[in-house]
């Protein structure tokens, strides 16, 4: 292995010139005895007493309102599996960098050595007063469902499992646009989802919220089509179970299907299986780094498809960074108590709309493109599009206010029409 190897480059990036990717900074003057007395004793007693009288004043006098916890137990790290809490720390630091870079949100990354869901829940609940929001990350299914549901119930700040809802929001934004290009409506199409973990369940729940019909949706796991005749289903899978039919395999499910969503594993779809799908099929093969089927293999047998992957080296990358920084930005700016259905749908609609706008020159330059316009090779915005914050955050904030989960009004400095 030479000095220019990808492995060495990645390790050097994380080690030098100082280990890690994060640091803290002081936000107030701190160079005189008077400033010391304001920052700590005796001056610090005043905000303490104010917050004791009115807990909402924590948003006035501390960093709580712009501080998110990125928390993991390391049981589902990227595509690497159960690496453990400590080994997941580079990913959590990376997530923190994305929050700061794209939405100017401060983050503490927290790695919890607790695979038991109840222990994890108790740990997070006890430290939650520190934060304005909780981003759960890299937690294996089905524990992730229990953990998120219980923390949402117990806490009064947004709790958001990005592997579920970030994926779902970006996926559904791309799906709506792909369907428009294919001349199809979400309420009419047959959808096959391969993968029934966090991303698959959340994505199909959101698709139903957007108008998809349960009877037109087949979910497939490693044992085949999920149906009511099976006795091995957890409660999340049972949500999507249909009466048993002849469609017991992936190939059977794909026959006549309009949409394939893959959130499973590499190479699980064969080219000949795509030939079974309906005209103008939509194929989202999102397993990363190796998709369920490579675009070149899919396009060799289906010239009429619209395709997305999770990779940056192909068109239409479904990337969570399109969503989570800006969703939290909007939620924090109105002090939302929760991320609800309306806020998720608002993010979907905002991303969908942005892909139809003219692409700025700086985005073309960043991606070395002469042109980009709404079409089969551009159904979702690019992650480095500087308009994402002004597009998604206001839409989410507005939805939070209108749905009654905000504790602060819509900011007067926000655009009133998401920039469009």
N, C-alpha and C positions, 0 to 999 in steps of 0.2 A: 504494500500500500504506500503510495507516494504522498508527498506533503500536500498535494493539491486534491486529495481524495475528498469526496463529499462528506465522509464521516469526520475527517480531521477538520475540514472547514466548519462543520456544524459544531463540533466540540470547541474549537478555538473561538468561535463567535460567542459561545456561552461563557467561556472562561476569561477572556481578555477584553479590555485592559483591567477589568475587575469582574469577579464572578457574578453571574446572574444578569437579569435584564431590567431590574427595577431599583429605584432609590427613593428616599423621602426628601422633601424639601420644606423649608420653613416659609410660611406665607405672611408673617408679620415682622415688622422691625424688631431687632433683638440685639442691640449694640450698646445700650446705655443702662445704668442702674434703674432708671425709671421704667424702661421697657421690660427689664427683667421682673420688676415688681408687678407689672401688668400681666405678663405672660404666666407668671407663677404666683407665689404668695407675696403679698396679700390680695392682689387684684383678682386672681382667678376665683376667689370666693364669690364674687358678685354673679358671674354666670352660673355657678353652681347653685346658688340660692334661687336665681331666676328659673332655672330648669326644674328645681325641686317644686316650685310653686306652679309652674306650667310646663309639662314635659315637651310641648310643641316648640318651646324656646330652644330646644337642642338644635333645631334647624337654623336658628338665628346665630347662635354663639359657638357652635362646633362644626366640624367638617362632615357631620352625619349626612346632611342632605346631598352631598356629592360623593359619597363613599359607598362602594359596593364590595361585598365579600364574594370572591370566587372560591367556592368550596368543593372539595372532592375527597373521596376516600380511595381513589385510585383503582377501583374495581373494573373500570372499562376505559382504559387510557388509549385514546385515538383508536387505531386498529390493532393495538398491541395486547389487549386483554387486561387481566388483573395483574398490574405491575406493582401495586401497593401505593400507599399514600405518598411516601417520600419520593419515589420514582416519578410520580405524576407532577411533582412541583414544577419542572421546566414548562410543562404545558400550561399550568395555572398562571405562571409568570407571563407566558406568552399571551394568554387571554387578557391579563391585566394590561399589557402593552397595547393591545388592540382597543380596549376600552379608553385608554388615555389618548392614544393617537387619533382615533376617529371621533370620539365624543367628549373628550376632556373630562372623563370621569376617573376619579381616583379609586384605586383598588388595593385591598389587602388580599393576597392569596393565602388560603388556609387549607392545609392538608390534615385531614382527620383520620387517625389510625383506628377506624371502627367499621368493620364490615357488617356488623349487626345493625339493621335499620333503626331500631329503637335507641341504641347508643348514639348513633349518628344524629338522629333527630334531637335528642336531649342536648348534645353538644352545641348544635347550631342554634337551637332555641335560646340557650343560655347566653350566647355571645351576640345575639341579634340586636340588642339595643345599640350597639356600636354603629350600625349601618343604616343606610337609606334603602338598601335593596340587597337581595341574596341571589347570586347566580350559581346554581348547582351545575356541576360539570363532571363528566366521565364517571358516572355511577351506573352500575350494571342494572339491567332489567331482570326481574320485575321489581326489585327493591326500590328503584328510582321512582316508581309510581307512588308507592306508599310514603316514601320520604317527602316527596313534593306535596302530596295531598295533605299530610299531617302538618307540615310547616306552614302551608297556606292557611290552614284552619287555626293555627296557634298564633301566628304573627300578624302584625298590622302594617307590614311593609311588603313590597313586591318580592315574591319568590318565583324564580323562573328557571326551569331546567332546560338549558339551551340545546342539549342533545335531542330533547323532545321538540320544543316549540320553535326554537330558532330554525332548525331544519324544516319543520312543518311550514313556517311562514314563507321562507324563501322558495321552497318546493312549490307551494300552492300559488305563489305569485307567478312563477314560471309556467306552471300548469295552466292557469287562466289564460295567459298570453299564447301559449302553444295551442290551446283549444280554439282561441279566436282565429289564429292563423289557419288552423285545420278546418275551420267552418263548422265547429261542433260546440255544443253546450254541455256544461258540467252535469246538468240534471239528466242528460240523455245518454252519456257515455258509460261504457263498461270499463271498470278499472280493476287491474290486478296489482296487488302489492305483495312483493316477495320480501319477507322480513316482518316479524311481528314483535320486535323489541320496542325500545323507547321511540325511535324516529318513526317507525312504521305506524305504531298506534297513534301517536300524536298527529302525524300527517293525515291519516285517514279520518281522524276525528275532525280536524280542521276542514278537510274536503267535504265532509258531511255538513258542517256549518255553512259552507259556501254553496251548498245546493246539490251536492252529489247524493245519490239515492243508495241506501244501504243494500237494497236488493240487487244493485248493479255493481257491487264491490265484493271482490273475492280476495281474501288475505291468505297468503301461503307461508307456512313455516317449513322447517326442515323435514317435517313428517307429512307434508302435503297441504292440501286445501283445508282451511279451518272451517269445520261444519259442526252442527249440533249433535251429530252422532259420535263425536270424539269425547273421550272421558279424561283427557289429559290437558284440558285448557284452563289457564288461569283466568281471573275475572276480566282482565283487559282483552284477552283473546275472545272470550265469550261474547263481548260486545259486538263482534263482527261475524260471529258464526251464523251461517245460513243453513237451511235444511239440506241434508245430504243429497248429492246429485251424481251424475256420471263424471262431473269435473273434479276428480280427486287429485290430479297431478298438475304440475305447472303447465305442461303442454296443453292439457285439457282446459285449464283456466284461460290460457292465452288465445284459444280458438275463438275468433270473432271479437276479441277485446280491442278497445280503442286506445287504452292507456296502460303502460307497464311502468310501475314504480319499483325500483330495486333499492332496498336498504338492507342488504344481507351480506353477500360475500363474493369473492372474485370468481369469474368464469362460470357462473351458474346458469346462464342462459345461452342456448345454442342458436346459431343463425337460422337454422331451419324452423325453430320455434317462433321466431318473429314473422316468418312467412304465413303463420296461421292467423295473425292479427288482422283487424279490419283495415280498410283503406285509410291512408293518411294517419298512420299510428303515431303515438307519442311514446317515446322510450326514455325514461329517466333512470339511468344505471349509475347509482350514486355510491356504491361501495368504493372505498378509497384505501390504498392507492390504485388497486386494480378493480375496475368496474365489473359488474355482472356480465357485460359484453362490451368489448371495445367498439368505439364508434366506427372504425374502418370495417370491422366485421359486420356490424349492423347495417351500415350503408351499402355494403356490397350486395345485400339481398333485398333491401328495402330503400329504394331511391326516394320514396314519398314520405319518409319519416321525419319527425322533428325530435332531436335528441339532446339530452343534457347529461352531464356527469358531475362528479365532485372534484374534478381535476382542473387545474389552471391552464393546462396545455391543450385543452379542447374548448370549443365554443360552448357557451351556456353552462358555466360553472355554478352549481348550487353551493354557495358558500355562506355559512352562518354569519360571517362578518358583515354581510349586507343588512343584517337585522339587529343583533343583540346590542351593539353599542347605542344605536339610535332609539331602539325601543326603551332601553333603560334611561336614556337622556330625556325622552318625553315623559316617562313615568316619574322620574325624580323631579322634573321641573314643575310638576303639579302635585307633588307629594302623594302619589297614588298609593292606596292601601294594598292593591292587588293588581296583577296583570290579568285582565278578564278577556272574555271572548271578543268583546267589541274592540278592544285594543289590538288584539292579534289580527282581526279582520281588517282593521284600519291600516296596519303595517303591510298586510298582503296587498291591499288596494293601492297604497302609496308606491310600493315597489313595482307593481304592475304598471302603474301610470308612468313612472319615471322611465321605464324601458321604451316608451313610445315617444319620448321627447328627443329633440336633436342632441347628439352627443358632443360635448365640448372638445375643443382642440386639445386641451391638456390631457384628457382621457385617451384620445387617439394616440397622442405622443407616448403616454405611459405604456400603452399596450402595442406600440409600433404598428398601428393600423392607419391606412389611408382613409378609411371610412367605416362607420358602423351605423346601422339603422335597423329599426324594428323589423324582424323577419326571422326565418328559421334558425339562423346562426346568431341571433341576438334577441333573446326573449326575456332576459333579466339583466339589470344593470351590472356594470363591472365594480368590483370591490373598491377600486381607487377612485370612484366617481365622487368628486367633492360635494355634489348636490345631495347625497344621501342623508346627511344630517338635517338639512333644511326641508327635506321631503318627508322622511319617516317620523322624526321626533315630533313635529307639530301635529301630524295625523294621529299619533298615539296619544299625545297630551289632550287633544280635542276629544277623542273618544273617551278618555278617562273622565274628563270633566262632564261630558254629556251623559255618561252612564252612571254618574254619581259616586265614583270611587276616588275622586281627587279631593285633597284637603286644601289645595291652593287653587286660585283661579288660573285660567289660561293666560300665559305670560303676554303682556302687551307688546313685547318686542318680537313675538313670533309672527311669521307670515300667516295671513288669514286664509290662504288658499293652497298651502303646501308648496308655494312657488309656481303654481301652474294656473 
